[in-house]
Amino acid sequence: MAETEDRSGRAGGDPLRIGISCYPTYGGSGAMATELGLAMARRGHEVHFISYAQPFRLSGFQERVYYHAVEMEDYPLFEHPPYSLALAVALNDAIEKHDLQLLHVHYAIPHATSALLAKQMTSPERQPRIITTLHGTDITLVGQHPSFKRITRWSIEESDAVTAVSSYLRDRTEDDFGIDRSTIDVIPNFIDTELFRRDRDPCYRDMLAPDGEKILMHVSNFRPVKRVVDVIEVFHRVASEVPTRLVMVGDGPERSRAQARAAELGLADRVVFLGAHQSVFELLRCADVFLLPSLNESFGLAALEAMSCGTPVVATSTGGIPEVVIHAETGYLYPVGDVDAMAEGTLAILTDEVKWERMSKAARRVAQNRFDETRIVPAYEKLYYQTLAGGPLG
């Protein structure tokens, strides 16, 4: 297929018809899948999202973008409704009705598994190619369970192409599942650095820190792996030295524990729990330091979003985070659970304006040079064309 480039910036052949399946709720994988689909639509491709709910970043009318809900029925026989089967039917329906050429599924299970079943339900001459993107817990947590490990490996091996969001995750896939890392393309997460930037309005700094305090920020889905109580512990140590406010963005099972710990430490009036917030770029523009003390991160999208806004990051040196945050250049990295060191690193940034300015500029530069949408989306588009043509990948 001869390569061309049109006004949309598309490099390749004719526009593609792409199906995307992801988790639609707040989280890095759903955000990336949605943003990728929207970017592909802007480049002239037809994109169909198939999930149990509309992806949270899919709002308003978008040309060449469609959403298909997975229909689920309550039936007394099923204690746990078989979503994977319903998703396979919905994927097959989208393939048949819209002649989809590619299914790009995010997470090996259940999405790749359902996509493979949908492909087998389709007549051979109309079967789409399947691209599976590994995001993290499908490899490091859920896929490790004895009930799922074999089907996770099968779903990866049977995909026509596989990508991972970090070298760490690619290597974990080989180590834990015996899958040759050379068959997995590393394509990192990306962001729109023109949206995530510090010099744009609105910024709510006066509302979040009415007395001119420094602002620490954390954004996550508040799952145990995020260690949000550690955020409170770090803030407690920092706030005793520097006038500071903590802004907690997100929601999840650990929120109540974090709120309780803040109250125990007498910090309830200095910690703001905002809940889930779609436009986090409006908040990150105000942050002085971003805290990410996770037990594990396969990439660390929230850290990248902060860096793009010129916010230095203090995080744990685990998983794929060191591929995003550069220690002593764009922030600091410490062992998991070392809240004393994280507090010291945060104070070192907050109390040295020259250091903060240097790290802020470096963080923005790394985000632009390595993770901007204009650099990453074409890599996915190239992979689409290569996979469809059945040619070599990479």
C-alpha positions in Angstrom: 0.0 0.0 0.0 1.6 3.2 -1.1 2.2 5.8 1.6 0.8 9.2 1.2 0.1 12.2 3.5 -3.1 14.2 3.3 -4.3 17.4 5.0 -5.2 15.5 8.1 -1.6 14.6 8.6 -2.4 10.9 8.0 0.5 8.9 6.6 -0.6 5.7 5.0 -3.3 4.6 2.5 -7.0 4.9 2.5 -8.9 5.9 5.7 -9.4 2.9 8.0 -12.5 1.6 9.9 -11.4 1.0 13.4 -13.2 -0.5 16.4 -11.9 0.3 19.9 -12.8 -1.4 23.1 -11.7 -0.2 26.5 -12.8 0.4 30.1 -14.9 3.6 29.9 -14.4 4.7 33.5 -11.7 7.0 34.9 -8.2 5.6 34.5 -5.2 5.8 32.2 -6.1 3.0 29.8 -9.6 4.4 29.1 -8.3 7.9 28.7 -5.6 6.8 26.3 -7.9 4.6 24.3 -10.4 7.4 23.9 -7.8 10.1 23.0 -6.2 7.8 20.5 -9.6 7.1 18.8 -10.4 10.8 18.7 -7.0 11.5 17.2 -7.5 8.9 14.6 -10.8 10.4 13.7 -9.2 13.8 13.3 -6.8 12.1 10.9 -9.7 11.0 8.7 -10.3 7.5 10.0 -13.7 6.1 11.1 -13.7 5.1 14.7 -16.2 3.0 16.6 -16.1 2.7 20.4 -17.6 -0.5 21.9 -18.1 -0.7 25.6 -20.6 -1.0 28.4 -20.7 2.8 28.9 -19.7 5.8 26.9 -16.0 6.5 27.6 -15.7 9.5 30.0 -13.6 11.5 27.6 -16.0 11.0 24.8 -18.3 14.0 25.0 -20.1 16.1 22.4 -20.3 15.4 18.7 -17.1 14.2 17.0 -17.0 13.7 13.2 -16.4 10.1 12.2 -16.7 8.9 15.8 -19.4 6.4 16.9 -20.3 4.7 20.2 -21.9 1.3 20.5 -23.2 0.2 23.9 -22.8 -3.5 25.0 -26.3 -4.7 25.9 -26.5 -6.7 29.1 -29.6 -8.5 30.4 -30.2 -9.6 34.0 -31.0 -13.3 34.1 -31.5 -15.3 37.3 -29.3 -18.1 36.1 -26.3 -15.9 36.0 -25.0 -14.8 39.4 -22.3 -12.8 37.5 -23.6 -11.6 34.1 -21.1 -12.7 31.3 -19.9 -9.4 30.1 -17.1 -10.9 28.0 -19.7 -12.8 25.9 -21.9 -9.8 25.5 -18.9 -7.7 24.4 -18.0 -10.4 21.9 -21.5 -10.2 20.4 -21.4 -6.4 20.3 -17.9 -6.4 18.6 -19.1 -8.9 16.1 -22.2 -6.8 15.4 -20.1 -3.7 14.8 -17.8 -5.7 12.5 -20.7 -7.0 10.4 -22.6 -3.7 10.3 -19.7 -1.3 9.7 -17.2 -3.6 8.0 -14.5 -2.9 10.6 -11.0 -3.6 9.4 -9.2 -3.4 12.8 -10.2 -4.0 16.4 -7.9 -2.2 18.8 -8.5 -3.5 22.3 -7.1 -2.1 25.5 -6.3 -4.8 28.2 -5.7 -8.4 27.3 -8.7 -9.6 29.3 -11.5 -9.3 28.8 -11.2 -7.2 25.7 -8.7 -9.2 23.6 -10.4 -12.4 24.6 -13.8 -11.0 23.5 -12.3 -9.6 20.3 -10.8 -13.0 19.3 -14.2 -14.6 19.9 -15.9 -11.9 17.8 -13.4 -12.5 15.0 -14.1 -16.2 15.0 -17.8 -15.5 14.7 -17.1 -13.4 11.6 -16.9 -15.0 8.1 -13.2 -15.5 7.1 -13.3 -12.9 4.3 -14.5 -10.2 6.7 -12.4 -11.0 9.8 -10.6 -7.9 11.2 -7.1 -7.7 12.5 -6.8 -7.5 16.3 -4.3 -5.2 18.0 -4.0 -5.6 21.8 -2.5 -2.9 24.0 -1.3 -4.0 27.4 -1.7 -1.3 30.0 -0.7 -2.8 33.4 -2.9 -4.8 35.7 -3.9 -7.1 32.9 -0.3 -8.3 33.1 0.8 -7.5 36.6 -2.3 -8.4 38.6 -5.5 -9.8 37.0 -3.7 -11.8 34.4 -1.5 -13.5 37.1 -4.5 -15.1 38.8 -4.6 -18.9 38.1 -8.1 -18.5 36.7 -7.0 -16.1 34.0 -3.3 -16.7 33.3 -3.7 -19.2 30.5 -6.4 -17.2 28.7 -4.4 -14.0 29.1 -1.4 -15.7 27.4 -3.6 -17.1 24.7 -5.3 -13.7 24.1 -1.9 -12.0 23.7 -0.4 -14.8 21.5 -3.4 -14.9 19.2 -3.5 -11.1 18.6 -2.2 -9.9 15.3 -0.2 -7.2 17.0 0.6 -6.4 20.6 1.8 -3.1 22.1 2.8 -2.2 25.7 2.9 1.3 27.2 6.4 0.9 28.6 9.5 -1.2 28.3 8.9 -2.3 31.9 5.5 -3.8 31.0 6.9 -5.5 27.8 9.6 -7.1 29.9 7.1 -8.2 32.6 5.0 -9.8 29.9 7.9 -11.9 28.7 9.0 -12.8 32.3 5.5 -13.7 33.6 3.9 -15.2 30.4 6.9 -16.5 28.4 6.0 -14.3 25.5 9.0 -13.1 23.4 9.4 -9.4 24.0 10.5 -8.9 20.4 6.9 -9.5 19.4 5.7 -6.6 21.5 6.0 -3.0 20.3 6.5 -0.4 23.0 4.4 2.6 22.2 4.1 4.9 25.3 1.1 6.9 26.4 0.8 10.4 25.1 -0.9 13.7 25.8 -1.9 16.9 24.1 0.8 19.2 25.5 -1.0 22.2 24.2 -3.9 21.4 26.5 -1.7 20.3 29.4 0.3 23.5 29.8 0.8 25.9 32.7 0.2 29.2 30.9 -3.5 28.7 29.9 -6.7 29.7 31.7 -8.6 28.8 33.7 -6.4 28.2 36.8 -8.1 28.0 40.2 -5.1 28.7 42.4 -6.9 31.5 44.3 -9.7 29.1 45.2 -7.6 26.1 46.0 -5.0 28.1 48.1 -6.7 31.3 49.1 -3.9 32.4 51.4 -1.2 31.9 48.8 0.0 28.5 50.1 2.0 26.1 47.9 -0.2 23.4 46.3 0.6 19.7 46.4 -1.6 17.6 44.2 -2.5 13.9 43.6 -4.7 12.5 40.9 -5.8 8.8 40.7 -8.6 6.4 41.0 -7.8 5.9 44.7 -7.3 2.1 44.5 -5.0 0.5 47.1 -2.1 0.3 44.5 -2.0 4.2 44.5 -1.2 4.3 48.3 -3.2 7.5 48.8 -2.6 7.4 52.6 1.1 7.9 51.8 0.1 11.1 50.1 -1.4 12.3 53.3 1.7 11.3 55.3 4.0 13.2 52.9 1.8 16.2 53.1 1.7 16.1 56.9 5.5 16.3 56.9 5.7 19.1 54.3 2.9 21.2 55.8 4.8 21.3 59.2 7.6 23.2 57.4 5.9 25.2 54.6 2.4 26.7 54.3 0.8 24.2 51.9 -2.5 22.9 50.7 -3.1 19.4 49.3 -5.6 18.8 46.5 -6.8 15.2 46.0 -8.4 14.6 42.7 -10.3 11.4 42.0 -12.4 8.8 43.8 -12.3 5.2 44.8 -12.1 2.7 47.6 -9.2 4.3 49.5 -10.7 7.8 49.7 -12.4 7.2 53.1 -9.1 6.0 54.6 -7.2 9.0 53.2 -9.9 11.4 54.6 -9.8 9.6 58.0 -6.0 9.9 58.2 -6.1 13.6 57.3 -8.6 14.1 60.1 -6.5 12.2 62.6 -3.5 14.4 61.8 -5.5 17.6 62.1 -5.2 18.3 58.4 -8.9 18.1 57.4 -9.1 21.9 56.7 -6.0 21.9 54.6 -6.8 18.9 52.3 -9.3 19.3 49.5 -11.0 16.2 48.2 -12.4 17.2 44.8 -13.7 13.8 43.6 -13.4 12.7 40.0 -12.7 15.6 37.7 -12.7 15.3 33.9 -10.7 18.4 33.1 -7.6 17.7 35.3 -5.5 20.0 33.1 -7.3 22.9 34.7 -6.1 21.8 38.1 -2.6 20.6 37.3 -1.8 24.1 36.0 -2.0 25.2 39.6 0.1 22.6 41.3 3.6 23.2 42.6 4.5 19.5 43.2 2.7 16.4 42.1 2.8 13.3 44.3 2.6 9.8 43.0 3.6 7.3 45.8 2.2 4.2 44.0 3.0 0.6 44.8 3.3 0.1 41.0 2.7 1.9 37.8 3.1 0.5 34.4 3.5 4.0 33.0 2.4 6.8 35.2 0.1 8.9 32.9 -0.9 11.3 35.7 2.8 12.1 36.3 3.2 12.9 32.6 0.2 15.1 32.6 1.6 17.0 35.6 5.0 17.3 33.9 3.4 18.7 30.7 2.0 21.4 33.0 5.4 22.2 34.3 4.8 20.6 37.6 7.7 18.7 39.2 6.9 15.1 40.3 7.8 13.3 43.4 7.0 9.6 42.9 8.1 6.1 43.6 10.9 4.5 41.6 8.8 1.5 40.5 7.4 0.0 37.3 7.4 2.3 34.3 7.6 5.6 36.3 11.4 6.0 35.7 10.7 5.9 32.0 8.6 9.1 32.5 10.0 10.9 35.5 13.8 11.6 35.4 15.2 11.6 38.9 16.8 15.0 39.9 15.8 16.5 36.6 12.0 16.5 36.4 11.4 15.6 40.0 12.5 12.9 42.5 12.0 9.2 42.7 12.1 7.2 46.0 11.4 3.6 47.2 7.8 2.6 47.8 6.7 3.6 51.3 9.6 6.0 52.0 7.3 8.9 52.9 10.1 10.7 54.8 12.3 10.8 51.7 9.4 11.9 49.6 8.7 14.7 52.0 12.3 15.8 52.0 12.3 15.8 48.2 9.1 17.8 48.1 10.5 20.4 50.5 13.7 20.6 48.5 11.7 21.6 45.5 9.2 24.0 47.3 11.9 25.9 49.2 14.3 26.5 46.2 12.8 28.7 43.5 15.7 28.2 41.2 15.4 24.4 41.5 11.6 24.5 41.0 12.0 26.6 37.9 14.7 24.3 36.5 12.6 21.2 37.1 9.4 22.8 35.8 11.0 23.7 32.5 12.7 20.2 32.2 9.4 18.5 32.9 7.6 20.4 30.2 10.5 19.8 27.8 10.4 16.0 28.4 6.7 15.9 27.9 6.9 17.8 24.6 9.9 16.0 23.2 9.0 12.4 24.1 5.3 12.1 24.7 3.4 14.6 22.7 0.4 13.3 20.7 1.9 14.4 17.4 4.9 12.0 18.1 3.0 9.0 19.4 -0.3 8.8 17.3 1.6 8.4 14.0 3.3 5.3 15.5 -0.1 3.7 16.2 -1.3 4.7 12.7 1.7 3.1 11.1 1.1 -0.1 13.2 -2.5 -0.1 12.0 -1.5 -0.1 8.3 1.3 -2.6 8.8 -1.0 -5.0 10.7 -3.7 -4.7 8.1 -1.2 -5.4 5.3 0.2 -8.4 7.3 3.7 -7.0 7.0 6.5 -6.8 9.5 5.9 -4.8 12.6 8.1 -2.3 14.4 
